[in-house]
Amino acid sequence: MDDMTAPSGRVRLMGLADSSEAYRIRDFLTRSVVAFDWIELASDEDCRRELGLPELGNVRLPAVELPDGHRMFAPSLQQLADRLGWVSQPRLREYDLSIYGAGPAGLSAAVYAASEGLRAVVIERHAVGGQAGSSSMIENYMGFPQGIAGAELAERARQQAVRFGIELLMMREGVKAEFRDNRIRVNLADGSQMVARANICATGVEWRRLGLEGETRLIGAGLYYGAGMSEAPLCRDEHVFVIGGGNSAGQAVMHLASQAKKVTMLVRGSNLAATLSQYLVDRILTKDNVEVRYNAEVTGLDGSRTLGRIAIADRASGTVEWADTRRMFVCIGGAPNTDWAEKTSIVRDPTGYLVTGPDLFEGGRPPAIWPLERQPFYLETSVPGSFAAGDVRRNSIKRVASAVGEGAMAVAFVHRYLAETA
Ligand SMILES: Cc1cc2nc3c(=O)[nH]c(=O)nc-3n(C[C@H](O)[C@H](O)[C@H](O)COP(=O)(O)OP(=O)(O)OC[C@H]3O[C@@H](n4cnc5c(N)ncnc54)[C@H](O)[C@@H]3O)c2cc1C
């Protein structure tokens, strides 16, 4: 099924409290705008009632029950997406345009490319929506005066692109690119290869880690990256922590504060980041159950199976105290997803962002590896026909609107490139 339609009934997801596997599925379903019920199983009796199976200890959890009654035990995301009908095979051997990433930039490029008649395909390694899909409420995107949840905005864009005929390949990841014969050939993680005449890289950024001992083990078991859209309803009566002082941390705080007993925002600096919108600053500072602590840094995590407490260092006084908590949300920015561009002649800056257009120029000229007479187009990388849009691009404005704008612009440049290589 190309048209990734959400199932009409509700999905039932059953599992143990604080299970990181259950969290991964909750997060995936939330981002994909699939209605589901989360049912916590704590005893054999729960197991009998919900699954009709006698012993909790003998069931591979989490269990998923689809609206048609089909059950899956401990499924991978790939298996789940497959069963929901969202994993399909490429229809063509070669495309005019391949777009990597289905965040706002990739989805916007998809809408314009498909509506303008290009044979185009989008390759997305996870759920549609990218970072925006994890935003509880985007309030500054033009045309939505009451705001719109990121996952909903993404879902609308997906439907629009599909209606225009885009091919969307989910749960696929580009891992290595090669440019030859005016074609981009990308090896995908599943072993297949995607060939296109032009490409737009809209792979965005990935959450930065804290770099603490035990961090990997606790992901999804009390420690979350991003706003924790799927987790807010589970925070009732809890004191939770949000790490970071930027817009995404601010949104996470407000979203969690609507459910949790108390939210503490830990900010490394001595004030809220200049990038935090004023409307969010005002709300955070006046919300009763929100506390903001400045000069505060998390330096330790404690908990064997799930998070139990965190060490908070006061950067001004040097003192460290431990705070009990079952949930912490890390929103400290990210690094670009550009590993796939290693060993290509695409120029990246020292932090990995793709350099495009005028930013490529040195002393008023394109770099030596640029092979054409003409100058690179505005969003073109150092490889002709390979474009970058959105957060992954050096010097991009990290906003939904600018990512959407760049996705549309990149398609206009793709047309010009294809015309010159026809
Ligand atoms: C919690 C949060 C709240 C935010 N709130 C706002 C807001 O209110 N207003 C606003 O304007 N901005 C907001 N932002 C910023 C905004 O979401 C980003 O600027 C925007 O999503 C960038 O879009 P993008 O398409 O460039 O990248 P992304 O959204 O990062 O999407 C990139 C996509 O590429 C996929 N991908 C990565 N690597 C590969 C690969 N190798 N192969 C295939 N696919 C790949 C990823 O899975 C992802 O889906 C928020 C961000 C966050 C995290």
The ligand as an SDF file (V2000), in Angstrom:
LIG
                    3D

 53 58  0  0  0  0  0  0  0  0999 V2000
   10.7560   19.4290   19.9560 C   0  0  0  0  0  0  0  0  0  0  0  0
   10.9480   20.4030   18.8180 C   0  0  0  0  0  0  0  0  0  0  0  0
   10.0850   21.4660   18.6840 C   0  0  0  0  0  0  0  0  0  0  0  0
   10.2460   22.3650   17.6260 C   0  0  0  0  0  0  0  0  0  0  0  0
    9.3560   23.3900   17.5100 N   0  0  0  0  0  0  0  0  0  0  0  0
    9.4370   24.2440   16.4760 C   0  0  0  0  0  0  0  0  0  0  0  0
    8.4700   25.2900   16.3160 C   0  0  0  0  0  0  0  0  0  0  0  0
    7.5450   25.4360   17.1320 O   0  0  0  0  0  0  0  0  0  0  0  0
    8.5970   26.1050   15.2550 N   0  0  0  0  0  0  0  0  0  0  0  0
    9.6000   25.9640   14.3290 C   0  0  0  0  0  0  0  0  0  0  0  0
    9.6020   26.7250   13.3760 O   0  0  0  0  0  0  0  0  0  0  0  0
   10.5400   25.0000   14.4670 N   0  0  0  0  0  0  0  0  0  0  0  0
   10.4840   24.1320   15.5150 C   0  0  0  0  0  0  0  0  0  0  0  0
   11.4220   23.1490   15.6720 N   0  0  0  0  0  0  0  0  0  0  0  0
   12.4930   23.0480   14.6710 C   0  0  0  0  0  0  0  0  0  0  0  0
   11.9870   22.3030   13.4260 C   0  0  0  0  0  0  0  0  0  0  0  0
   11.2780   21.1380   13.8140 O   0  0  0  0  0  0  0  0  0  0  0  0
   13.1410   21.9370   12.5050 C   0  0  0  0  0  0  0  0  0  0  0  0
   13.8000   23.1330   12.1220 O   0  0  0  0  0  0  0  0  0  0  0  0
   12.6320   21.2060   11.2620 C   0  0  0  0  0  0  0  0  0  0  0  0
   11.9860   19.9900   11.6340 O   0  0  0  0  0  0  0  0  0  0  0  0
   13.7610   20.8840   10.3010 C   0  0  0  0  0  0  0  0  0  0  0  0
   13.2270   20.1590    9.2530 O   0  0  0  0  0  0  0  0  0  0  0  0
   14.1400   19.2440    8.3120 P   0  0  0  0  0  0  0  0  0  0  0  0
   13.2200   18.6160    7.3370 O   0  0  0  0  0  0  0  0  0  0  0  0
   15.2760   20.0320    7.7990 O   0  0  0  0  0  0  0  0  0  0  0  0
   14.8170   18.1280    9.2550 O   0  0  0  0  0  0  0  0  0  0  0  0
   14.2240   17.0930   10.2960 P   0  0  0  0  0  0  0  0  0  0  0  0
   12.9410   17.5810   10.8430 O   0  0  0  0  0  0  0  0  0  0  0  0
   15.3410   16.8220   11.2350 O   0  0  0  0  0  0  0  0  0  0  0  0
   13.9200   15.7660    9.4320 O   0  0  0  0  0  0  0  0  0  0  0  0
   14.9600   14.9760    8.9250 C   0  0  0  0  0  0  0  0  0  0  0  0
   14.4070   13.6030    8.5480 C   0  0  0  0  0  0  0  0  0  0  0  0
   15.4190   12.8760    7.8620 O   0  0  0  0  0  0  0  0  0  0  0  0
   15.4190   11.5050    8.3000 C   0  0  0  0  0  0  0  0  0  0  0  0
   16.7730   10.9530    8.0380 N   0  0  0  0  0  0  0  0  0  0  0  0
   17.9280   11.2880    8.6520 C   0  0  0  0  0  0  0  0  0  0  0  0
   18.9700   10.6090    8.1060 N   0  0  0  0  0  0  0  0  0  0  0  0
   18.4440    9.8250    7.1190 C   0  0  0  0  0  0  0  0  0  0  0  0
   19.0150    8.9130    6.1840 C   0  0  0  0  0  0  0  0  0  0  0  0
   20.3260    8.6760    6.1360 N   0  0  0  0  0  0  0  0  0  0  0  0
   18.1790    8.2780    5.2960 N   0  0  0  0  0  0  0  0  0  0  0  0
   16.8260    8.5290    5.3370 C   0  0  0  0  0  0  0  0  0  0  0  0
   16.2390    9.3910    6.1850 N   0  0  0  0  0  0  0  0  0  0  0  0
   17.0370   10.0480    7.0700 C   0  0  0  0  0  0  0  0  0  0  0  0
   15.0780   11.6140    9.7610 C   0  0  0  0  0  0  0  0  0  0  0  0
   14.5670   10.3850   10.2630 O   0  0  0  0  0  0  0  0  0  0  0  0
   14.0290   12.7370    9.7590 C   0  0  0  0  0  0  0  0  0  0  0  0
   12.7210   12.2430    9.5770 O   0  0  0  0  0  0  0  0  0  0  0  0
   11.3030   22.2230   16.7080 C   0  0  0  0  0  0  0  0  0  0  0  0
   12.1990   21.1550   16.8440 C   0  0  0  0  0  0  0  0  0  0  0  0
   12.0230   20.2490   17.8840 C   0  0  0  0  0  0  0  0  0  0  0  0
   12.9760   19.1020   18.0180 C   0  0  0  0  0  0  0  0  0  0  0  0
  1  2  1  0
  2  3  1  0
  2 52  2  0
  3  4  2  0
  4  5  1  0
  4 50  1  0
  5  6  2  0
  6  7  1  0
  6 13  1  0
  7  8  2  0
  7  9  1  0
  9 10  1  0
 10 11  2  0
 10 12  1  0
 12 13  2  0
 13 14  1  0
 14 15  1  0
 14 50  1  0
 15 16  1  0
 16 17  1  0
 16 18  1  0
 18 19  1  0
 18 20  1  0
 20 21  1  0
 20 22  1  0
 22 23  1  0
 23 24  1  0
 24 25  2  0
 24 26  1  0
 24 27  1  0
 27 28  1  0
 28 29  2  0
 28 30  1  0
 28 31  1  0
 31 32  1  0
 32 33  1  0
 33 34  1  0
 33 48  1  0
 34 35  1  0
 35 36  1  0
 35 46  1  0
 36 37  1  0
 36 45  1  0
 37 38  2  0
 38 39  1  0
 39 40  1  0
 39 45  2  0
 40 41  1  0
 40 42  2  0
 42 43  1  0
 43 44  2  0
 44 45  1  0
 46 47  1  0
 46 48  1  0
 48 49  1  0
 50 51  2  0
 51 52  1  0
 52 53  1  0
M  END
$$$$
